[in-house]
Amino acid sequence: MVVTEFEDYKQPVVVHRDNGTGNVAEIFISMMHEEYERLTDLIHTDEEMKPLSAAQRHAHYAAANCYLCNELFTEDNPRVKDHDHYTGEYIGPAHFTCNFERQTDKHLPIIFHNFRFLEDGIRNAR
């Protein structure tokens, strides 16, 4: 199951049980690889920032503080436009360093629930 805010990438939950072949672990690894291939485009998306509206432009240049750390902008750490690299939407005014440190994670986290059944499949496959 993939948990995401992007409707195009949501999938229904799939349940596989050992059908006597003993290859549950292999099926699981194969499915994980398929999910990675399916999500690769999303994971590596880097959309250009969309043009700011007049209100966004005004708010950006009127802001005195970084929205991430709430510190004042300085000559050494100037204001930049932070945006969502998946959607291209403007997020807010940020310090150059804060924006750089808030890079999008390109890893695909895998969270196991009730892993004991998969462990049993791996142990029995040996």
N, C-alpha and C positions, 0 to 999 in steps of 0.2 A: 504494500500500500504506500502510495506517495502522498505526503501531506504538503500541500502547496497552496498559495493564494491564486495561482494561475490556472484557470478553469481548463484550458487546453491540455494540461499535463496531469490532471487528476485521473485516477484509475480506480475501479472497484477492487475491493479486497479479494484476493485469490487464496484459496485454501487447498493444499495438496496433502494427501495422506499416503502413507506407504501402501501401495497396491500389491505388495508381495514381491516386488522386484528388488527392494532394498536400496533403491537409488534416490531416496528423498534428498539427501545432501547434494547430490549432483544436480538434481532438478532445481534446488534452491540456488546454488551457485550460478547455474545457467540463467535463471530468472533474474538474479541480481545483475548479471552482465547485460541482459536485454534491457533492464530498466536504466542502467547507466548509458547505454547506447541511445535509448529513447530520450534521455534528459540531457545529453551532451550539449545540444544547441542552447538549451536554457542556461545551463551552468556557465557556459562561455559567452553568454550574451554581453555586449558592451554597447548599449545604445547611446548615441549622441544626445546631449541635452536638448530638449524641445525649447523653442523660443519662449522667453518670459512674457507674461502679460504685463500691461502697464502697471497694474497694482503690485505684481511680484517685483518688477524692476524698481519701483519706488520703495517698497519695503526693504529690498536688498540693500540699496544704497543708503537708506535711512538708518539701518541697523548699526549700532555701535558695538555690539557684542556678538561673539561666535555662538551660534545656537547649540553647539556641541559641548563647549566648556564654559560658556558664559563669561569669558574674559574679553577685555577690550581688544579691538584690532589695533595693530601697530605697524610701523614701517617695516620692521623686521619680520613680522608675521601678519601679512595683509589678508584682506577679505577676498574670498573666492566663492564661486557659485557651486554648492554641492548639489549633486543630482543622483537619482536612482539609476543605476547602470542597466537595470532590467527594463524599466519603462521609459526612461528618458525624462521623467518628471523632475522639476526643480524641487529641492528639499528646503534649502535655506542658506543663509550666509555663514560661512565657516572660515576659520583660520586656514591658511595654506597647509600648515602641519597637521591640524586636526583632520582636515579633509583627506590628506594623504594617508594618515593612520587608519582611517575608517574605510579601508578598502573592502570590496565585496569578497566574501569567502567563496572560493571556487571548489571547495570540497563537497562531496556528496555524503552527508552523515547517514549511517546505517544504524538503526536502533532495533535491538532484538527484544522481543517479548516472548516469554515462555520458551526460551532457547533450549531447555532440557530435551525437547522432542527432536530438535535438529541434532543436538549432541548425540542422542541415541542413534540417529540415522548414520552419523559419521562413524561412531564406534562400531556399529553393526556392519558397515560397509568395508571395514578393514579385514 
